[in-house]
Amino acid sequence: MESEKVKIIAPSSGWQLVDLKELWRYKDLLYFLTLRGIKARYAQSILGVSWAIIQPLFTTIVFTVVFGNLAKVDSDGIPYLLFSYLALWPWNYFSGTLTESANSLIQNANMITKVYFPRMVLPLSSILSKLLDFIIAFVVVIGLLIYFKVSPGWGLLFLPVLILQLLMSSLGIGMFLSALAVKYRDVKHALTFLVQILLYAAPVVYSTTAVPEKYQLIYVLNPMVGVIEGFRAAFLDRAMPWEWIWPGSIVSVLFFFYGTLYFRRMERIFADVA
């Protein structure tokens, strides 16, 4: 009788990065969790995926009335509706992924305590499922560009770099918050308030040029500053503001690596405290 092979799964120790081979072995689980997240978001919804267009569009209209028409916020000579939507488009993805990824471990506590799989699959599936909303919202961008007769420039070639920065920031901060939320449930309650504050810490309703120059060295460390201004430059045929993009790029890489390391370090206690 042949002896059975037993595989012992030991908790990770110390600070470790992503085990890509292990994630690849569980790619089917990642796929189904991502699909489940998309279906759960629009289940029993009359308008379905149309909410991915309605929500940012109506928010943009409100911002246009309040900040563009009443407060007369400078939009660098761009129609305020287009100016604010090009910022809300990536911002909604960023804020949405923070909320969903931060709660991903708590919402799937039953899975964590019953079966082994790379825990990173949970926040990663939240990040990927929100990409559908991001893609659908692009339809409005096309419509606004046609309506205002604006042609994108060569800056579109750098759009993948900006999206990569957006993904790394979202995933890095999301993994950190998800690991933190397992141990401290206050994170769940504070996150909504935090996201609202962060909205005004990014150039969504105003331009980065409105920030006093003496504060811009600190301000541009926010990764979303470079992403938002980069999106505007790419679609409005303006020079890419690299002086605002590269500082945030460095910070987004740091966020990603630290968030990954912290998540991996805390992974061994998830099943105990979830």
Secondary structure, 3 states (H helix, E strand, C coil): CCCCCCCCCCCCCCCCCCCHHHHHHCHHHHHHHHHHHHHHHHCCCCCHHHHHHHHHHHHHHHHHHHHHHHCCCCCCCCCHHHHHHHHHHHHHHHHHHHHHHHHHHHHCHHHHHHCCCCCCHHHHHHHHHCHHHHHHHHHHHHHHHHHCCCCCCHHHHHHHHHHHHHHHHHHHHHHHHHHHHHHCCHHHHHHHHHHHHHHCCCCCCCCHHHCCHHHHHHHCCCHHHHHHHHHHHHHCCCCCCHHHHHHHHHHHHHHHHHHHHHHHHHHHHHHHHC
